[in-house]
Amino acid sequence: MSTPSSESDALGRARLRRDPDVLKFLAGRVAGEVGSRITREGLPIVAILATGASAQQLGVLGALSMLPALLMAQVVGHLADRRRRRPLMVASEVIRAAVLATIPLAALLHRLSFIQIAVVTVLVALLQLAYRVADRAYLPFLVGRDRLEPGNQLIGGADALGEASGPALMGLLIQVVGAPAAISFDAAARMLSALGLAAVRRTEPAPADVAAISAERTGLSAGLSIVRRHPQLRWLAFNRVTESFFSGCFTALYELYALTTLHLSPLDLGLLITSGGVGSLVASAWVGRWRRRLGLGGLLVTTFALGAATHFLVPLAEGPVLLAFGLLLVAQFVGDLFLTMFEIESAVLEQTVTPDRWLGRVDGALQMLNGGAGVVGAVASGSLAVVLGIRETFWIFTAGGMLATTWLLAPSIRHVGEAVLEVRWFQM
């Protein structure tokens, strides 16, 4: 099946790499992703090592990291459609840097507590949500709608570079300077991300008609209504909700499982997650080839199913430390490879079928659904781990995660092609 891009992937990527504004954006993106990985994996480790957090507390922490998406995603999406997106992204990065800086400061003053880590988790997640929704809506302007495919591949590559370097750096920093001090490096990375965005010279136009945006489906549930009725977006939403619920187990318990059940070191954990970044880098290079062979719908189904299946290696990991590490290494590399291909192409689908004036609200609705399911999944997995054990909880949630594949078997997803990748549906 053909794709919405009018250029070949290689040609489109080459032209975008010569665009100074795209390069500045990508440089800031890489710096921000390196920092994000330090905090995403580092904050739970700070809670474990500095406050002795239990499995149940980590379940709560995982839930809190997704709570802003549940409560605020549609508000953020509405804001992103009524304002320029780049200033929203810059502001979120600067504020996030200030919030993160409180962790090493509190540790230095011997005042760091689980409560503070929980509050920082919520604020960082809210600011990440604002950045994420605005970013998804900003990309079509930056690269052009005819280059969404190569643009998302470059974004996938930048994110993969962050994942490939951030976790290993996090593990090394924790062993050298301690877990709380490692978070200060993310605060610095956030400022570099903001500088990259601020350096973009291309002037982003104001929303074409704010009055029209306010008039059409004015409630905060507007994006949710569109997602529910859209022939492709609703199935993507069902997939994400199911996947988010069952991946809540990994959000809440993966670090605790690796450090306490398998007795890996923070550096080992960082290397594992880094291997996932290497898999994502491979994915950003391979995704065009896979799409040409399978078609967009076939790629979405195949890559998600294969990525979800690799999660079974996580509860299988036991025995000697080297064997457990090897199984988790394969799970990270292969799982991230396939799931990154899925994420790149699902982003292309979402952006292609959604007009510019709706991008913020639609992605906000999808983030709200993700957050709600993730909150429940994280709390449920943390509680279940107390009763059954961490490994047994992983078995249950990994098997459940495979169910998310079934939503992608809907004909409007399996047979999606250029003929249906249109925005006319929104004009009904």
Secondary structure per residue as TSV (DSSP state, phi and psi in degrees):
chain	resnum	aa	ss	phi	psi
A	1	M	-	360.0	149.4
A	2	S	-	-81.1	167.9
A	3	T	-	-118.0	167.3
A	4	P	S	-72.3	-12.9
A	5	S	-	-75.8	140.0
A	6	S	S	-92.6	-3.1
A	7	E	S	-119.4	157.8
A	8	S	-	-68.0	154.8
A	9	D	H	-58.9	-46.4
A	10	A	H	-63.2	-45.0
A	11	L	H	-65.5	-43.3
A	12	G	H	-61.9	-43.5
A	13	R	H	-64.8	-40.0
A	14	A	H	-62.6	-41.8
A	15	R	H	-67.8	-39.4
A	16	L	H	-67.3	-34.5
A	17	R	H	-67.7	-19.2
A	18	R	T	-91.5	-2.0
A	19	D	-	-87.1	114.8
A	20	P	H	-58.1	-38.3
A	21	D	H	-67.8	-38.8
A	22	V	H	-64.3	-40.4
A	23	L	H	-64.4	-40.4
A	24	K	H	-64.1	-43.2
A	25	F	H	-60.7	-45.2
A	26	L	H	-67.5	-37.3
A	27	A	H	-62.3	-45.1
A	28	G	H	-64.6	-36.3
A	29	R	H	-64.0	-44.1
A	30	V	H	-61.9	-46.6
A	31	A	H	-59.3	-44.1
A	32	G	H	-64.7	-38.5
A	33	E	H	-69.6	-37.0
A	34	V	H	-58.6	-47.3
A	35	G	H	-64.5	-42.0
A	36	S	H	-58.8	-39.4
A	37	R	H	-68.8	-33.1
A	38	I	H	-62.1	-43.9
A	39	T	H	-77.2	-42.1
A	40	R	H	-58.8	-45.5
A	41	E	H	-85.9	-27.2
A	42	G	H	-76.3	-37.2
A	43	L	H	-61.9	-45.8
A	44	P	H	-60.8	-34.8
A	45	I	H	-68.5	-38.6
A	46	V	H	-57.9	-43.8
A	47	A	H	-63.7	-39.6
A	48	I	H	-69.3	-49.9
A	49	L	H	-80.5	-35.3
A	50	A	H	-92.4	-26.9
A	51	T	H	-124.5	-1.2
A	52	G	-	65.6	38.0
A	53	A	-	-60.2	141.3
A	54	S	-	-90.0	174.9
A	55	A	H	-60.2	-39.8
A	56	Q	H	-67.3	-40.9
A	57	Q	H	-64.4	-38.4
A	58	L	H	-68.3	-31.9
A	59	G	H	-62.4	-41.9
A	60	V	H	-64.2	-41.9
A	61	L	H	-62.4	-42.1
A	62	G	H	-62.9	-39.6
A	63	A	H	-65.4	-41.7
A	64	L	H	-63.1	-32.3
A	65	S	H	-67.1	-19.5
A	66	M	H	-109.0	-6.6
A	67	L	H	-61.2	-42.0
A	68	P	H	-58.4	-35.4
A	69	A	H	-62.9	-38.5
A	70	L	H	-67.9	-43.4
A	71	L	H	-90.3	-29.6
A	72	M	H	-121.7	-4.3
A	73	A	H	-60.6	-41.6
A	74	Q	H	-71.9	-31.7
A	75	V	H	-64.6	-46.2
A	76	V	H	-63.1	-42.4
A	77	G	H	-62.0	-41.5
A	78	H	H	-63.3	-42.1
A	79	L	H	-63.5	-41.3
A	80	A	H	-65.9	-25.3
A	81	D	H	-86.0	-15.1
A	82	R	H	-103.4	-5.7
A	83	R	S	-133.8	166.5
A	84	R	-	-64.8	141.4
A	85	R	H	-81.6	-36.7
A	86	R	H	-62.8	-46.0
A	87	P	H	-59.1	-33.8
A	88	L	H	-64.1	-39.7
A	89	M	H	-67.6	-43.2
A	90	V	H	-61.8	-47.3
A	91	A	H	-61.0	-41.0
A	92	S	H	-64.4	-35.6
A	93	E	H	-70.6	-42.7
A	94	V	H	-64.5	-44.9
A	95	I	H	-66.2	-38.8
A	96	R	H	-62.2	-37.6
A	97	A	H	-59.8	-43.0
A	98	A	H	-65.7	-40.5
A	99	V	H	-64.8	-44.3
A	100	L	H	-64.8	-33.3
A	101	A	H	-63.2	-18.0
A	102	T	H	-70.9	-22.6
A	103	I	H	-67.5	-58.0
A	104	P	H	-64.0	-30.8
A	105	L	H	-64.9	-45.5
A	106	A	H	-64.0	-38.7
A	107	A	H	-64.2	-40.0
A	108	L	H	-62.3	-34.5
A	109	L	T	-89.8	4.3
A	110	H	T	60.1	38.2
A	111	R	-	-119.8	7.4
A	112	L	-	-70.8	131.2
A	113	S	-	-135.5	166.2
A	114	F	H	-62.7	-35.4
A	115	I	H	-60.4	-44.6
A	116	Q	H	-64.6	-41.7
A	117	I	H	-60.4	-39.5
A	118	A	H	-64.7	-43.1
A	119	V	H	-64.6	-44.4
A	120	V	H	-61.8	-39.4
A	121	T	H	-58.3	-44.5
A	122	V	H	-65.5	-46.7
A	123	L	H	-65.5	-42.5
A	124	V	H	-63.0	-40.6
A	125	A	H	-64.9	-38.8
A	126	L	H	-64.2	-44.5
A	127	L	H	-68.9	-36.5
A	128	Q	H	-63.8	-38.0
A	129	L	H	-61.6	-46.4
A	130	A	H	-60.1	-43.6
A	131	Y	H	-63.8	-45.6
A	132	R	H	-62.9	-46.2
A	133	V	H	-67.5	-44.5
A	134	A	H	-65.2	-37.8
A	135	D	H	-63.9	-45.6
A	136	R	H	-61.9	-34.6
A	137	A	H	-80.9	-25.0
A	138	Y	H	-79.6	-32.0
A	139	L	H	-57.2	-44.9
A	140	P	H	-57.2	-33.4
A	141	F	H	-69.1	-45.0
A	142	L	H	-65.4	-45.0
A	143	V	H	-100.9	-17.7
A	144	G	-	93.1	142.3
A	145	R	G	-65.3	-23.5
A	146	D	G	-79.6	-3.8
A	147	R	G	-125.3	28.9
A	148	L	H	-62.5	-38.9
A	149	E	H	-61.3	-60.0
A	150	P	H	-64.8	-31.3
A	151	G	H	-62.1	-45.6
A	152	N	H	-69.2	-29.3
A	153	Q	H	-67.1	-40.4
A	154	L	H	-65.8	-40.2
A	155	I	H	-61.5	-44.0
A	156	G	H	-59.8	-39.8
A	157	G	H	-66.2	-40.6
A	158	A	H	-64.4	-43.3
A	159	D	H	-63.2	-38.4
A	160	A	H	-66.3	-37.4
A	161	L	H	-60.7	-40.1
A	162	G	H	-63.2	-43.6
A	163	E	H	-69.7	-31.7
A	164	A	H	-72.9	-25.8
A	165	S	H	-109.9	-34.9
A	166	G	H	-60.3	-51.9
A	167	P	H	-63.7	-40.0
A	168	A	H	-64.7	-40.6
A	169	L	H	-62.7	-40.3
A	170	M	H	-59.1	-48.2
A	171	G	H	-61.3	-41.6
A	172	L	H	-66.2	-44.2
A	173	L	H	-62.6	-41.9
A	174	I	H	-61.2	-39.5
A	175	Q	H	-75.1	-26.7
A	176	V	H	-92.2	-47.8
A	177	V	H	-113.8	-6.4
A	178	G	-	97.9	155.2
A	179	A	H	-62.3	-49.3
A	180	P	H	-61.3	-42.4
A	181	A	H	-64.6	-29.0
A	182	A	H	-61.5	-30.1
A	183	I	H	-66.0	-25.2
A	184	S	H	-62.4	-26.6
A	185	F	H	-69.2	-31.1
A	186	D	H	-69.9	-37.3
A	187	A	H	-58.6	-42.2
A	188	A	H	-66.7	-39.1
A	189	A	H	-64.0	-35.5
A	190	R	H	-61.5	-38.7
A	191	M	H	-68.0	-38.2
A	192	L	H	-63.8	-38.7
A	193	S	H	-62.4	-44.1
A	194	A	H	-62.6	-39.1
A	195	L	H	-65.2	-40.3
A	196	G	H	-60.7	-43.2
A	197	L	H	-66.5	-43.0
A	198	A	H	-65.6	-25.1
A	199	A	T	-78.3	-12.8
A	200	V	-	-64.3	126.0
A	201	R	-	-92.4	-21.0
A	202	R	S	-63.8	128.1
A	203	T	-	-82.2	119.3
A	204	E	-	-79.4	125.5
A	205	P	-	-69.8	152.1
A	206	A	-	-67.6	156.0
A	207	P	-	-49.3	135.7
A	208	A	T	-57.1	-39.9
A	209	D	T	-150.8	87.6
A	210	V	H	-61.5	-35.6
A	211	A	H	-62.0	-40.2
A	212	A	H	-66.9	-39.6
A	213	I	H	-61.9	-40.8
A	214	S	H	-68.6	-30.8
A	215	A	H	-79.6	-32.8
A	216	E	S	-88.2	121.1
A	217	R	S	46.3	63.8
A	218	T	-	-68.1	-25.7
A	219	G	S	-63.3	160.3
A	220	L	T	-65.5	-14.9
A	221	S	T	-87.5	9.2
A	222	A	H	-58.7	-47.4
A	223	G	H	-62.9	-38.6
A	224	L	H	-63.9	-38.3
A	225	S	H	-63.8	-41.5
A	226	I	H	-63.8	-47.0
A	227	V	H	-59.9	-42.4
A	228	R	H	-61.8	-36.0
A	229	R	H	-95.1	-15.8
A	230	H	S	-75.2	138.3
A	231	P	T	-66.3	-24.6
A	232	Q	T	-105.7	-42.6
A	233	L	H	-62.1	-34.3
A	234	R	H	-65.4	-35.2
A	235	W	H	-74.4	-35.3
A	236	L	H	-61.8	-38.5
A	237	A	H	-64.9	-45.0
A	238	F	H	-59.7	-42.1
A	239	N	H	-60.9	-45.6
A	240	R	H	-68.2	-38.6
A	241	V	H	-63.0	-47.6
A	242	T	H	-63.2	-46.5
A	243	E	H	-63.8	-40.8
A	244	S	H	-65.1	-39.5
A	245	F	H	-60.4	-50.3
A	246	F	H	-77.5	-25.3
A	247	S	H	-78.3	-8.1
A	248	G	H	-56.4	-28.1
A	249	C	H	-62.5	-43.0
A	250	F	H	-70.5	-39.0
A	251	T	H	-59.9	-41.4
A	252	A	H	-85.1	-37.2
A	253	L	H	-119.1	-8.1
A	254	Y	H	-61.2	-47.2
A	255	E	H	-63.9	-43.2
A	256	L	H	-62.5	-41.8
A	257	Y	I	-60.6	-46.8
A	258	A	I	-67.8	-40.7
A	259	L	I	-81.9	-36.8
A	260	T	I	-105.1	-35.8
A	261	T	I	-83.7	-44.5
A	262	L	S	-95.7	-8.9
A	263	H	-	61.0	38.9
A	264	L	-	-83.8	159.4
A	265	S	-	-90.2	163.9
A	266	P	H	-56.3	-35.6
A	267	L	H	-66.7	-41.4
A	268	D	H	-58.0	-44.3
A	269	L	H	-62.5	-42.6
A	270	G	H	-62.2	-40.6
A	271	L	H	-65.2	-37.2
A	272	L	H	-60.8	-49.4
A	273	I	H	-69.4	-30.9
A	274	T	H	-61.5	-37.7
A	275	S	H	-62.9	-31.6
A	276	G	H	-64.5	-37.4
A	277	G	H	-63.5	-37.5
A	278	V	H	-63.8	-41.0
A	279	G	H	-61.5	-38.5
A	280	S	H	-66.5	-36.7
A	281	L	H	-61.4	-44.3
A	282	V	H	-61.3	-40.9
A	283	A	H	-60.4	-43.2
A	284	S	H	-64.2	-25.8
A	285	A	H	-84.9	-30.5
A	286	W	H	-92.0	-19.8
A	287	V	H	-59.1	-37.5
A	288	G	H	-63.1	-40.4
A	289	R	H	-64.9	-43.5
A	290	W	H	-65.4	-38.0
A	291	R	H	-66.5	-39.0
A	292	R	H	-65.0	-32.0
A	293	R	H	-80.6	-39.7
A	294	L	H	-101.8	-16.5
A	295	G	H	79.1	161.3
A	296	L	H	-61.7	-48.2
A	297	G	H	-62.8	-44.5
A	298	G	H	-63.6	-36.8
A	299	L	H	-66.2	-42.7
A	300	L	H	-59.6	-45.9
A	301	V	H	-66.3	-48.8
A	302	T	H	-66.6	-48.2
A	303	T	H	-68.2	-36.8
A	304	F	H	-66.7	-44.5
A	305	A	H	-61.7	-44.4
A	306	L	H	-67.5	-40.6
A	307	G	H	-63.7	-43.3
A	308	A	H	-65.6	-36.2
A	309	A	H	-64.7	-32.5
A	310	T	G	-66.7	-17.6
A	311	H	G	-65.0	-19.5
A	312	F	G	-64.1	-20.8
A	313	L	H	-68.7	-20.9
A	314	V	H	-67.7	-55.5
A	315	P	H	-69.5	-17.7
A	316	L	H	-72.3	-20.5
A	317	A	-	-70.1	112.8
A	318	E	-	-161.5	-178.3
A	319	G	S	87.0	-149.6
A	320	P	S	-56.3	148.3
A	321	V	H	-57.1	-41.0
A	322	L	H	-63.8	-39.5
A	323	L	H	-67.1	-45.6
A	324	A	H	-61.0	-42.8
A	325	F	H	-61.6	-42.1
A	326	G	H	-63.2	-41.3
A	327	L	H	-66.0	-41.8
A	328	L	H	-67.1	-33.5
A	329	L	H	-62.6	-45.8
A	330	V	H	-63.5	-42.3
A	331	A	H	-60.8	-43.1
A	332	Q	H	-67.0	-48.6
A	333	F	H	-65.9	-53.6
A	334	V	H	-70.8	-42.2
A	335	G	H	-61.2	-46.1
A	336	D	H	-68.5	-32.1
A	337	L	H	-58.4	-52.8
A	338	F	H	-72.8	-40.5
A	339	L	H	-72.0	-26.5
A	340	T	H	-69.4	-40.1
A	341	M	H	-60.3	-42.1
A	342	F	H	-62.1	-44.8
A	343	E	H	-64.0	-42.1
A	344	I	H	-60.5	-48.0
A	345	E	H	-75.6	-31.2
A	346	S	H	-69.0	-32.5
A	347	A	H	-65.9	-41.8
A	348	V	H	-60.7	-43.9
A	349	L	H	-62.6	-48.1
A	350	E	H	-59.7	-46.5
A	351	Q	H	-69.8	-32.4
A	352	T	H	-73.2	-40.0
A	353	V	H	-84.6	-4.4
A	354	T	S	-111.8	124.0
A	355	P	-	-64.4	157.6
A	356	D	G	-53.8	-41.6
A	357	R	G	-70.7	-11.6
A	358	W	G	-109.1	-3.6
A	359	L	H	-59.7	-42.9
A	360	G	H	-65.0	-46.1
A	361	R	H	-69.1	-37.2
A	362	V	H	-66.6	-47.2
A	363	D	H	-68.6	-33.5
A	364	G	H	-60.4	-41.5
A	365	A	H	-63.6	-42.7
A	366	L	H	-64.6	-39.5
A	367	Q	H	-66.1	-36.3
A	368	M	H	-62.6	-44.3
A	369	L	H	-63.5	-43.1
A	370	N	H	-59.2	-47.3
A	371	G	H	-63.2	-43.4
A	372	G	H	-61.1	-46.3
A	373	A	H	-66.9	-38.9
A	374	G	H	-65.8	-39.1
A	375	V	H	-59.2	-49.3
A	376	V	H	-63.2	-42.5
A	377	G	H	-64.6	-41.2
A	378	A	H	-65.5	-45.3
A	379	V	H	-65.3	-43.3
A	380	A	H	-64.0	-41.9
A	381	S	H	-68.8	-38.7
A	382	G	H	-63.0	-42.0
A	383	S	H	-68.7	-41.2
A	384	L	H	-65.9	-35.1
A	385	A	H	-63.4	-31.9
A	386	V	H	-66.2	-35.0
A	387	V	H	-85.3	-48.1
A	388	L	H	-100.4	-25.7
A	389	G	-	110.2	156.1
A	390	I	H	-68.4	-44.9
A	391	R	H	-62.6	-43.3
A	392	E	H	-64.5	-35.6
A	393	T	H	-65.5	-39.8
A	394	F	H	-61.5	-40.5
A	395	W	H	-58.7	-47.1
A	396	I	H	-65.0	-47.6
A	397	F	H	-72.7	-31.1
A	398	T	H	-68.6	-42.5
A	399	A	H	-62.2	-41.3
A	400	G	H	-64.3	-35.2
A	401	G	H	-61.7	-27.8
A	402	M	G	-64.5	-24.5
A	403	L	G	-63.3	-24.4
A	404	A	G	-63.7	-21.4
A	405	T	G	-64.3	-32.0
A	406	T	G	-61.9	-31.8
A	407	W	G	-65.7	-27.1
A	408	L	G	-78.5	-6.4
A	409	L	G	-83.5	-2.4
A	410	A	S	-58.9	138.2
A	411	P	H	-54.1	-36.1
A	412	S	H	-69.2	-16.4
A	413	I	H	-96.3	-48.9
A	414	R	H	-59.5	-35.7
A	415	H	T	-105.3	18.3
A	416	V	-	-66.2	136.2
A	417	G	-	-154.2	-174.3
A	418	E	T	-59.8	-28.9
A	419	A	T	-63.9	-28.0
A	420	V	T	-107.0	-2.5
A	421	L	-	-85.1	69.8
A	422	E	-	-130.2	159.9
A	423	V	S	-100.8	4.0
A	424	R	G	-62.7	-27.5
A	425	W	G	-53.8	-36.2
A	426	F	G	-71.2	-13.9
A	427	Q	G	-94.9	6.8
A	428	M	-	-70.6	360.0
